[in-house]
Amino acid sequence: MRIGIVILPEHRWWVAEPKWRGAEELGFHHAWTYDHLGWRSLVDGPWFSAVPTLTAAATVTSRIRLGTFVASPNFRHPVPFARELLTVDDISDGRLTLGVGAGGAGYDTTVLGAEPVTPGERTARFGEFVELLDQLLTRERTTFRGEHFAAEEARGAPGCVQRPRLPFLIAANGPRAMGIAARYGTGWVTTGPSTEDVEAWWRGVADAADRFDDTLASIGRERATADRYLNLDSAPVYSLTSVECFRDAVGRARGLGFTDAVAHWPRADGVFAGRESVLEQVAADVLPELTGASPPTATR
């Protein structure tokens, strides 16, 4: 099982850089950052842009995969975004994964003064967003006319380092979004249900995994062709509260058939509050158990 870590884009680079280096040195398989203009309880604090952050991270790492967790159509158009993705894919030498979701109704929408959309409209827009990105990243020229997005003879050269394009990790909890994930996703990621009951959350995650199996089967896609990611920290309990908590969460995720699990780098307070010493102990004790590798010798 592969384990990823999310580093929120809230620190000036002199603070953030050691974390990105550390994610690789500690043996995590992938590292992510949020793609928002501002996020929930942290909206009034420092916040930086995802694409430049990932570009910088690509220059100080060499092996770890990098990605957005997750981008959305809330403030992005596929044509310029595809150019940004091509660039980071090139700079990282093919280590970029696009995590992408439908987006919510929070600050990313209200700050632009946009009219609210219904959940159905949001999913329809998401489907067009993913479809157009897929075309832009695989074709030399793309012309597209949709209800939400359009492109006219958009050029795609030189194409992605990864062929036919960089991987899409598609966030989906509902049936329509799962259909998009089944069609376009290299991987699927879920946050599980919104609940304060830990056991109810795990039951919801299991139900979501079963529904995604059914969605794959409905289009004739083999289960093994889609990786499955679980956002551990959507649960009511922060996964890096302790080593034992993390080991239990990863074990349960693996038992449900997830190939990958993602946690968040501990923060000093507030959301994802925890101790970096727990993260380091997880890297030393738990990650080798999952991969059979030797514990990391490098430290931040």
Secondary structure, DSSP 8 states (H G I E B T S, - for coil): -EEEEE--S-S-HHHHHHHHHHHHHTT-SEEEE---SS-GGGTTS----HHHHHHHHHHH-SSSEEEES-B-TTS--HHHHHHHHHHHHHHTTS-EEEEE----SSHHHHTTT-----HHHHHHHHHHHHHHHHHHTT-SEEEEE-SS-EEEEEE-TT--SSSSS--EEEE--SHHHHHHHHHH-SEEEE-----S-HHHHHHHHHHHHHHHHHHHHHTT--GGGSEEEEEGGGSSS-GGG-HHHHHHHHHHHHHTT-SEEEEE--BSSSTTB--HHHHHHHHHHTHHHHH---------
